[in-house]
Structure formats: C-alpha cells, structure tokens
Amino acid sequence: MAQPALLEVRDLRVSFRTRSGEIEAVSGIDLDISDGEVLGIVGESGSGKSVALKAIMGLLPPQAQVTGSIRFRGRQLLGAPEHEMRALRGGKIAMIFQDPLTAFNPVMTIGDQIAEMLMLHDRSLSRARLRARTVELLELVSIPEAAARIDSYPYQFSGGMRQRVMIAMAVANNPDLLLADEPTTALDVTVQAQILDVLRALQQKLKISLALVTHDLGVVAGTADRVSVMYSGRIVEKAGVDDLFADPRHPYTRGLIASVPRLDTQSAQLTSIEGAPPPPSSRPPGCSFAPRCPLAAQLCRTERPALRGAAKSLAACHFAEDTPAQIEPVI
C-alpha cells in the first residue's frame, strides 16, 4: 500500500474580509510534498504563494477565511486546536520567513532566540546544552566564530548572516518539512547563491522536505525536484523541474523562463511579459492570464481552464495539449 505524501493540500482557498467585500487570495490549489522532496512554488508578487504557506502554518490573521484540506502525515491541520499547531510549528514543520530582520526580536541576542526555539519543544535541555546546541546550529549554517557570535544582536549581522541564522532556527528541532518563503529576497546575487547552497546542503544532510517559494525560476532550476507555477491565486502549471524547463506548457511559464537572463544569447534587452497581474478584487471571468497572453482566444476570456495534459506536466491552459510547434513563444 502506497504511503501518503508528507503534506497533502487539496482545494485550498484563502479569502480576506475587507471593507469593500471579500477578496480571494488563493483560489483552490492542490499541493503534494513527499519525504525528502524539494517543491518549488514560483510566481510573481501577489500570486498567493506566501499566503498559501502561512495558511499551512496556521499563521494567517483572524480576518482570513481558509477552506479546503491541509493534511500533514495524514493529520488534518485545518481547524486543529491551537495548542496542537503550536507543537507542530518549529517542531515537525518550520518556516523561513521572507524578511530576516523583522523576524527577529531586536532586544534579544541571536543565541537566546535560537535557545528559545529549542526550549519550547524540549524543556529538559540544560542551560549548558542549550548553548552548545545553539553553537552547533550556527556552525551548521557556516556562521564564522559561532561561539563568539552567539551573544550578538540581530543588527550586528548582515542580511545574509541573518538569513543563515533564520535557517538555523528553522532546522533547530529537526523538522520533517521546511517552508522557505523567498529566502533570498533583497540579497545580492553572491549571497543568494550562498544561502541556496546552505539550504541544499541542509536539506540533503537532514533529509528534510522543502517547499521553496520564489518569484525567480532560476532559483528553483538547480534546487527543486518538482515545480508548481502560481498566477493570480491559482496553480497554472505543475511539472518536474527538467520537464518544466525543457517543455513548458503554459504561456505564463514560458514567459517566466524567457525573462531569465541567459549567457547564450546576443540580445542586450531582457524579455518581459507585458502588463501586470489582475488585482484579487477584479480578476477576469476566464483565464486570469488572458489579458497578457499572446495566444488568448475568446474561449480564454470566458471559460477558466482546468489543469490538463500528461501526468508529468499539467497546465491550466486551453492549449496545453497542443504540440510545441503549434505554440508560439512568448516574446
């Protein structure tokens, strides 16, 4: 009998009550992550990626309405008591937040904040063991002179170093699943590569499952096993990472891939996708990408496409099953 996925998300919908009415940020997505797998979740800002992760963690504000199903090792998390969610957060499921500066308490040392994470899940640890384990974690993410830096404050670390500490906190209790919400945002290219190397090494060493959220397909190219592409609150394409880059089926995915800078082209101008995603309060009735899509037909403007295609690659496009020769590139 096949083992269930580590994480199974079905028909996840998240909406927010506002003065102007209810706005849906996530519109019925499905996600699966197996043990030891890396899932890349890619899309522009506002596509619903971060909201989906926070819904899984149970960290959305009270005005959020969450429906669907979120199962972790077969256990339903949606609607679970808060004390059960607190035991899972930072324990079996951990999260790396997008901004490593605001995620820290500025008046507590780095060491005390990591020790607090450890102590919340194991109160039997002695003060000496807490300090030793904290130093181990800082060394694990390649913080130099970890034993001396343990008593530093967040403002005394650079952005890249703070992100390393955030990763150390996330893996402190050996979680089964790590949710990384754009962990390389606002970092320069060299530091981004270092952070991704740290994540890859930890994921492989600790056998952690990883959901990596990013707006950059280049980030997931060398990291993820599978990729889900989100646009306007929905998943518009699912594929293995090699299949996605070799044969993207959705025009939005092709546009994202075309916009990645390449060394094998002589063009001095970067490719871009014209227009902008529709705001959640006024999405079109058909395909949300239709106003920006060069392939859009009348059907696209009236009927919302479902995910379709071969098992290895699914795309929410009325033309997803056409052959590559029939599909014009997005330029």
N, C-alpha and C positions, 0 to 999 in steps of 0.2 A: 504493500500500500504506500502510495507516494506521500512524502512528508509535506505538510502545508508550508507555505512561504513564511519567512520570518515576519514580514509585515505584509498585510493584505488590506488595501484600501479600495472600497467599492462605492461608486456613485457619491463621492464626497462633494458636498455643496456647502459653501460658506457665504452668508449674506450679512449685511450690516444695516441696522436700523438707523436712519438719518432723518433730519427734519424734512427732507424732500421725499422721503419714502425709503423703501428697502432696496439696497443695491447688492447685487450678487457678484462677489469677487472670484469665487471658484464655482464652476458650473458642471458638476457631475464627473469628476475624474476618477480613474482607476489606476492604482499603482501596486506593484508587487516587488518585493526585495527578498532574495534568498540569502541564506547564511553565507558569509564571505564575499558577497557580491557588491559591486560598485554601480549604482544607478545615477546617471547624470540627468538632471532636470534643467532644461535650458529654455530661455525665453527673455524677451525684453522686460524692462521695468514695468510693473503694473499687470503682468500676465497672471499673477496669482501664485507664484512659486513659493514665496516666503509665507504667505497666508496659509497655504496647504501644510507647510512644515509646522507652523505654530498650532494649527488645528490638530495635527498628530500628537503634539506635545501637550495639548490642552492649555495653551498659553494665550488664547485669544481673549479680548476684553468681554465684559458682560453683554454688550450690545450685539455681539456676534451670534448668529444663528447657524449651528452646524448640524447637518443631517448626513445620512449615509451610514457607512460601516468602516471602522478602523480596528483591525484585529492584529494583535501582536502575539505571536506564537499561539494563535487560535483564541486568544483572550480579547473580548470586546473592550476597547478603551473609551469609545464614545458613550458618555453617560456614566462612566465609572466613578465611584466616590473619590473625592479629592485626596483623601489620605492614601488611597491606592496609587493615584497618579504621582503623588509626591515621592512614593517609594520607587516608582519606575524612573522618574526624571533624575538624571545624573547617576542612576544605577544601571538599569538594563538599557535605557535609551538616553542618550546625551546629545547636546546640541552645541554647535559652534556658531555664535551669533555674528551678525554682519559687521557690527562696529565694536572692535575690541577695546576702545577707550570707554565708551558709555556702559559697557557690560560689566566693568569693574567698579568696586566701591573705592573712591579716591582716597579715603582716610584709613583704609586697611592695607597692610603690606601684602605683597603677592603671596608670600608664604602662608599668611593667615587665611587668605581666601581659598587657597588650594586645600589647606588643612581643614577648613570648614566643610568643604565638599566631601572630604574623606570621612570626617566625623559624623556627618549627617547620616551616613549609610553604615558606619561601623563605630559604635560608641566604645568599643573595647580597646581601641588603639590608645597607647600611652602617648604622652607628650613627646618623648624621645622618638618613638616610632613614627608619629605624625611628621616630625621634622625630617627624619631620614627618608620617609616615603616621598615627601614633597621635593626634596633634593633629587631623588631618583627620577621623578616625573619631569623636572626641569632639565635634567641631563638627557632624558629620553627624547625631548624635542630640541636638543642641541643648544640650550642656553649656556653660554660660556660662564665659567666660575659660578656655577649654580649655588654652591654652598654660601657664597658671599652675597649673591643677588637675591636670595630668599627673603631678606629683610628690606628690600627696596619697595618703593611705592609705584603704582602704575605710571605716573607721569615721568618716572625716571627710565622708562623703557621706550624704545622707538615703536612705530606702528607694527613693523614686522615681528619684533620681540614680543609685543603684547599679544599678537595673534598666536605666536608659539605657546605663550602661557595659557591662552584660551584653549588651545588644543590639549595642553597638559591637564587642565581642569576637566575637560570633556572626557578624557580617557582614564581619569584617576581611579574610577571604580570598575574598570574593565567592562564597559558596556558591550552588549551584543550588537547594538545599532547606533550609528553616529550620524546625525543630521547636520550637514555643513551648509549654512546659509551664506552663500557668496563669501567664502573665507579669504578671498584675495582682493576684495573691493578696496579701492583707494590706495593700493600698494603699488610700488613701481615694478617694472617687468622682472627685474632680477630677484626682488624679494618674493614676488608671486611664484616664480619658479622654485624658490627655496621652500616656501610654505607647501606647495603641491608635492614636492619631494618628501617633506616631513609626513604629510597625510598618507601618501602612497606607502611609505616605509612602515608607518604605524599600522595601517590597515592590513598589510601583509603579515607583519610580525605578530600582531594581536588577534588576527583572524576576525576583524570587525567588519560588519556590513556597513556600507557607507552610501548615503544619499547626498549627492553633491549638487547643490543649486548654484547656477551661474547664468550670466547673460552672454557668455563667451563660449562658442563651440570649440574654440581652440583649447580651452582649459580641459574639456572632457575628452578630447581626442586621444590623449595618452594616459588617461586615468580610468575612464568608465568602461564597464562591460556592456551595458545597455544604456540607451538614451531615450528619454521622453521629452518631446518638444512641446512647450506650452505657449498658447497665444490667446489672449483675451479670455482667460479663465478656463480654457479647455485644453486637453491634450490633443494636438493636431497630428503628431506622428510618434510612433514607437518602433524602435529597431535596435538591433545590435550595433555597437559603435562602428564596426567595419562596414556593415551594410548601409548604415546611415550616410557615411561619407562616400561610399562607392556608388550608391544608387538612391539618393533622397527622392521621396515620392511626393512630398507636399511643397508647393511653391514657396511657402514661407521658409521651410528648412533650406531649400536651395538658395534663397536669398541670404540667409544667415551664413551659409557656407561660402557663398560668393563674396561676402563682405569681410571675410578673414584675410588679413594681409598675407601675400604669398611672395616667395623669393624667385619663383619660376616664371614670372610674368614681367614684361617690359612696361606695362601701364603704370603711369605715375599717379593715376587717380583711383581711389578706392571705390569699389562698388557699394551702392547703398540701396535700401528699399525705400521707395518714395512713400511719403505720407507718414501717418502715425497711427498707433492702435486706437480703436474707439474707446471712449471712457466707459466704465462699467454701467453707468446710468443710461447710456444711449447706444447699446450695441445693435447692429442691424439685424433684421429678422432671419436672414440666411446665414451664409458663411461670414464670420466676422472679418476674415482677411480679404473678402471680395473687393472692397473699395481700393485696396492696394495691389491687387493681383492682376497681372497682365493676361492671365488665362480666363478670367471671370466671365461666365456666361449668365444668361438670365436665370437659369436654374440655381446658380450660386447665390443670387441675390434674394431668392425666395425660399429655398429649402436648405436647412442646415445639414451638412453631410455627416454621416457616422464614420467611425474608423472602419476601414476596409482594406483589403489586399491580402498578400500572402502572410503566413504565420510569422515569418521572420521580419516582416516590415508592414506595419499598419499605418494608414494615413487617413485623416478626416478630410478627404477631397473627392469631389465627384469624378475627377480624372486620375485618381490614384492608381488605377489598374491599367492605364494606358502605357504603352512601351516608351522607353526613354526617347526614341526617335520622334515620337508624336508630341513630346513635351518641349516647349521652347524654354530655354534657360531664363531665369530672372536676371535682367541686367539693368 
